[in-house]
Amino acid sequence: MKFFKSIVLIGLVLICGGVKADNLPSKTRVNSSIDLVSRHLWRGFNSGTAPTIEPTLEFQTGKFTAGAWGAYSFDESYQEIDLYLQYNTPLFQFSLFDFYCPAPDFSNSKFFDFDSNESVHLFDVSAKYKGCAKFPISIMTSVLFYGEMDRDENNDQRYSTYFEFGYSNFIGGKKFSWALGLTPFKGMYDDKMNVVNVNMTMYDKIKLSDQFSLPVRGGLTLNPVTEKLFLTFAVTL
């Protein structure tokens, strides 16, 4: 559809244009990072059968961010490329995502195929209350609003919805984050209202020298629907 193609093209122009510009305004930043993750998890669900490398590229100006994020498993069992646009305020974040999940050999989809039965694009809109130092509780809601992967047997969009409640604190000098994710009705996550994601993550740094440390994190994730428990580890380069 032309609408979704336009959204994706705008995102690509912002990302690529931001990287190449030599005279960016002083408030504009280009950020990049690479995460090595023992297993790729998303909202309590596992993708792939091996560790993943997850690069990020962002173009940020003022309150707006345009970015690209990817996940590539070491055994080529899974890959994902996401494009996103975000608007940030001190307390809120509003996001639009294009989740693009082709087969590792790209055999099942063309990038500009948005409306056929083979399309593997999935569009998501979300709003998040980020919390603050005096009230470190976050609330996020997400709706999958377009994509073949979220349609029912009658080809109707299910508008699968996800809520996540988060909390952060410090234990023994280490930062911890806690999350509880649930779906309020039948959709992609489960066939009824249910908790699908219970997560605890600890953040730390590995000191390699007086000038350089590697950020690391370890997570324990339970999905009560699938009855699967994951212990994961990630390092950011």
QUIFENLIN-V462106 format. One record per pair of residues at least 24 apart in sequence whose C-alpha atoms are under 10 Angstrom apart, sorted by sequence separation. I is the first residue (numbers start at 1). J is the second residue. D is the distance in Angstrom with one decimal. If there is no record, write none. Layout:
I J D
I J D
//
This chain:
32 56 5.4
33 57 6.9
47 71 9.6
48 72 8.9
49 73 7.5
50 74 5.9
51 75 8.0
52 76 9.2
63 87 5.5
64 88 6.4
78 102 8.3
79 103 6.9
80 104 8.7
97 121 9.9
98 122 5.8
99 123 6.2
122 146 5.9
123 147 6.3
139 163 7.4
140 164 5.1
141 165 9.0
160 184 8.7
161 185 7.5
176 200 7.1
177 201 5.2
178 202 9.1
197 221 6.9
198 222 5.1
199 223 8.8
213 237 9.6
31 56 7.9
32 57 4.5
33 58 9.1
48 73 6.5
49 74 8.7
50 75 6.0
51 76 9.9
52 77 9.8
54 79 9.6
56 81 9.9
58 83 9.9
60 85 9.9
62 87 9.0
63 88 5.0
64 89 9.3
78 103 6.9
79 104 5.8
97 122 8.1
98 123 4.7
99 124 7.6
121 146 8.2
122 147 4.5
123 148 9.9
139 164 5.8
140 165 6.5
160 185 7.7
161 186 8.8
162 187 9.6
176 201 5.6
177 202 6.6
196 221 10.0
197 222 6.0
198 223 6.4
31 57 5.9
32 58 6.3
47 73 8.9
48 74 9.2
49 75 7.3
50 76 8.3
52 78 8.6
53 79 9.7
54 80 9.3
55 81 9.6
56 82 9.5
57 83 9.8
58 84 9.3
59 85 9.8
60 86 9.3
62 88 8.7
63 89 6.6
77 103 8.2
78 104 6.0
79 105 9.3
97 123 5.6
98 124 6.5
121 147 5.8
122 148 7.2
138 164 8.0
139 165 4.7
140 166 8.3
159 185 9.8
160 186 7.3
161 187 7.4
162 188 9.7
175 201 8.4
176 202 4.5
177 203 8.3
196 222 7.9
197 223 4.9
198 224 7.9
30 57 7.5
31 58 5.0
32 59 9.0
48 75 8.4
49 76 8.7
50 77 7.5
52 79 8.7
54 81 9.5
58 85 9.7
60 87 9.9
62 89 9.8
63 90 9.4
76 103 9.0
77 104 6.7
78 105 9.7
79 106 9.5
96 123 7.4
97 124 5.1
98 125 9.1
120 147 7.3
121 148 7.4
122 149 6.8
123 150 9.6
138 165 5.7
139 166 6.3
158 185 9.8
159 186 9.4
160 187 4.7
161 188 8.4
162 189 8.1
175 202 5.8
176 203 6.3
195 222 9.8
196 223 5.0
197 224 7.1
30 58 5.6
31 59 6.5
48 76 8.1
49 77 6.3
50 78 8.7
76 104 6.0
77 105 9.9
96 124 5.9
97 125 6.4
119 147 7.5
120 148 6.8
121 149 7.8
122 150 7.6
137 165 7.2
138 166 4.8
139 167 9.1
158 186 8.1
159 187 7.2
160 188 5.7
161 189 8.3
174 202 6.9
175 203 5.4
176 204 9.3
195 223 7.6
196 224 5.7
197 225 8.6
29 58 8.1
30 59 4.7
31 60 7.8
48 77 5.2
49 78 7.8
64 93 9.8
66 95 9.8
68 97 9.6
70 99 9.7
75 104 9.8
76 105 8.7
95 124 8.1
96 125 4.6
97 126 8.4
119 148 6.3
120 149 6.8
121 150 10.0
137 166 5.5
138 167 6.3
158 187 5.9
159 188 8.6
160 189 7.3
174 203 6.4
175 204 7.3
195 224 6.5
196 225 5.8
197 226 10.0
206 235 9.3
29 59 6.0
30 60 6.2
47 77 8.4
48 78 4.8
63 93 9.5
64 94 9.7
65 95 9.2
66 96 9.7
67 97 9.6
68 98 9.6
69 99 9.5
70 100 9.3
71 101 9.5
95 125 5.7
96 126 6.6
117 147 9.3
118 148 7.6
119 149 8.1
136 166 8.1
137 167 4.5
138 168 8.7
157 187 9.5
158 188 7.8
160 190 9.2
174 204 6.4
194 224 8.4
195 225 7.2
196 226 8.1
199 229 9.8
201 231 9.8
205 235 9.0
28 59 7.5
29 60 5.1
30 61 8.8
40 71 7.6
47 78 6.6
48 79 8.0
64 95 9.9
70 101 9.6
73 104 9.1
94 125 7.7
95 126 5.2
96 127 9.2
115 146 9.2
116 147 9.4
117 148 6.3
118 149 9.2
136 167 5.7
137 168 7.0
164 195 9.6
171 202 9.2
173 204 9.4
174 205 9.6
194 225 7.5
196 227 9.4
198 229 9.5
199 230 9.4
200 231 9.8
201 232 9.1
202 233 9.7
203 234 9.7
204 235 9.7
205 236 9.7
28 60 5.6
29 61 6.4
40 72 9.1
47 79 8.7
72 104 8.4
94 126 5.9
95 127 6.4
114 146 9.1
115 147 7.5
116 148 7.6
117 149 8.9
135 167 8.9
136 168 5.8
137 169 9.7
162 194 10.0
163 195 9.4
164 196 9.8
168 200 9.6
170 202 9.2
199 231 9.9
201 233 9.4
203 235 10.0
27 60 8.2
28 61 4.3
29 62 9.1
40 73 8.2
47 80 9.6
93 126 8.2
94 127 4.6
95 128 8.5
114 147 7.4
115 148 7.3
135 168 9.4
136 169 7.6
162 195 9.6
163 196 9.9
164 197 8.4
165 198 9.9
166 199 9.2
167 200 9.6
168 201 9.4
169 202 9.9
170 203 9.7
27 61 5.9
28 62 6.8
37 71 9.3
39 73 8.4
93 127 5.8
94 128 6.4
114 148 8.4
162 196 9.1
163 197 9.9
164 198 9.5
166 200 9.8
168 202 9.8
191 225 9.9
26 61 8.9
27 62 6.2
28 63 9.9
30 65 9.6
32 67 9.5
34 69 9.5
35 70 9.9
36 71 9.5
38 73 9.4
92 127 7.3
93 128 5.1
94 129 9.1
124 159 9.3
126 161 9.6
128 163 9.7
131 166 9.0
133 168 9.4
152 187 8.4
190 225 7.4
25 61 8.1
26 62 9.8
27 63 9.8
28 64 9.6
29 65 9.4
30 66 9.8
31 67 9.1
32 68 9.6
33 69 9.6
34 70 9.5
35 71 9.2
36 72 9.9
37 73 9.2
38 74 9.9
92 128 5.6
93 129 6.7
124 160 9.5
125 161 9.9
126 162 9.2
127 163 9.9
128 164 9.1
129 165 9.6
130 166 8.9
131 167 8.7
133 169 9.7
151 187 8.7
152 188 9.2
189 225 8.7
190 226 9.4
24 61 9.1
25 62 9.6
28 65 9.7
30 67 9.5
32 69 9.7
34 71 10.0
36 73 9.9
91 128 8.3
92 129 4.7
93 130 7.1
124 161 9.5
126 163 9.6
128 165 9.7
129 166 9.8
130 167 9.8
131 168 9.5
150 187 7.5
151 188 8.6
19 57 9.1
40 78 9.3
91 129 5.8
92 130 5.6
117 155 9.5
150 188 6.2
19 58 8.7
40 79 9.9
82 121 9.3
84 123 9.7
86 125 9.9
90 129 9.3
91 130 5.2
92 131 8.1
149 188 8.2
150 189 9.8
18 58 8.6
19 59 7.2
80 120 10.0
81 121 9.8
82 122 9.5
83 123 9.8
84 124 9.4
85 125 9.8
86 126 9.5
87 127 9.7
88 128 9.6
89 129 9.6
90 130 7.9
91 131 6.1
137 177 9.8
138 178 9.9
139 179 9.6
141 181 9.6
16 57 9.7
18 59 5.7
82 123 9.8
84 125 9.7
86 127 9.7
89 130 9.2
90 131 8.8
91 132 7.2
136 177 9.7
137 178 9.4
138 179 9.0
139 180 9.8
140 181 9.1
141 182 9.8
142 183 9.7
176 217 9.4
178 219 9.7
180 221 10.0
182 223 10.0
15 57 7.8
16 58 9.6
17 59 8.7
18 60 8.2
88 130 9.7
90 132 8.5
137 179 9.7
139 181 9.9
141 183 9.7
175 217 9.6
176 218 9.7
177 219 9.3
178 220 9.8
179 221 9.3
180 222 9.8
181 223 9.3
15 58 6.7
16 59 8.4
18 61 9.1
144 187 9.7
176 219 9.6
178 221 10.0
14 58 9.4
15 59 5.6
144 188 9.1
14 59 7.1
15 60 9.0
99 144 9.9
14 60 9.4
92 138 9.4
94 140 9.6
96 142 9.6
98 144 9.9
91 138 9.3
92 139 9.6
93 140 9.0
94 141 9.9
95 142 9.1
96 143 10.0
97 144 9.3
11 59 9.9
18 66 9.1
92 140 9.6
94 142 9.9
98 146 9.5
99 147 9.4
98 147 9.6
15 65 9.0
16 66 9.7
14 65 9.0
15 66 5.9
16 67 9.6
14 66 6.4
15 67 6.2
13 66 9.4
14 67 8.4
15 68 7.7
11 65 9.6
12 66 8.3
11 66 6.2
12 67 8.4
10 66 9.3
11 67 7.5
12 68 8.5
11 68 8.7
15 83 9.3
15 84 9.8
15 85 9.9
12 83 7.9
14 85 9.5
11 83 6.9
12 84 9.5
11 84 7.0
9 83 10.0
11 85 6.9
8 83 7.3
10 85 9.5
7 83 9.6
8 84 8.5
7 84 9.5
8 85 9.6
7 85 9.2
11 98 9.9
7 96 9.4
8 97 9.4
7 97 9.8
8 98 7.6
7 98 9.0
4 98 9.0
8 111 10.0
9 112 10.0
8 112 9.1
5 111 9.5
5 112 6.8
4 112 9.0
5 113 8.9
4 113 9.9
5 114 7.8
2 112 9.7
4 114 7.3
1 112 8.8
3 114 9.9
4 115 9.6
1 113 8.2
2 114 9.0
1 114 6.1
1 115 6.4
1 116 9.8
4 121 9.8
4 123 8.8
43 162 8.5
43 163 9.8
43 164 8.8
43 179 9.8
44 180 9.7
43 180 9.4
44 181 8.0
43 181 7.0
44 182 9.6
43 182 8.9
4 146 9.4
45 189 8.7
44 189 9.2
43 189 8.8
44 195 9.4
45 196 8.2
44 196 5.9
45 197 8.0
43 196 7.2
44 197 4.4
43 197 5.8
44 198 7.2
42 197 9.0
43 198 8.8
44 199 8.1
43 199 9.2
45 221 9.3
44 221 6.7
45 222 9.1
46 223 9.6
43 221 9.4
44 222 6.7
45 223 7.1
37 216 9.8
44 223 5.2
35 215 9.6
36 216 9.5
37 217 9.4
38 218 9.7
41 221 8.7
43 223 8.6
44 224 8.7
45 225 9.7
35 216 9.2
37 218 9.6
44 225 9.1
45 226 8.3
51 232 9.5
53 234 9.7
55 236 9.5
44 226 8.9
46 228 9.2
51 233 9.6
52 234 9.5
53 235 10.0
54 236 9.3
55 237 9.5
45 228 8.8
51 234 9.5
53 236 10.0
44 228 8.8
46 230 8.7
44 229 9.1
45 230 9.7
44 230 9.0
41 230 8.8
39 230 8.5
41 232 8.9
38 230 10.0
39 231 8.7
40 232 8.6
38 231 8.7
39 232 6.3
38 232 5.6
39 233 7.8
40 234 9.8
37 232 7.3
38 233 5.4
39 234 8.6
37 233 6.0
38 234 6.3
36 233 8.4
37 234 4.3
38 235 9.2
36 234 5.5
37 235 6.7
35 234 6.5
36 235 5.4
37 236 8.8
35 235 5.6
36 236 6.5
34 235 8.4
35 236 4.4
36 237 8.0
34 236 5.8
35 237 6.2
33 236 6.9
34 237 5.2
33 237 6.1
32 237 9.4
//
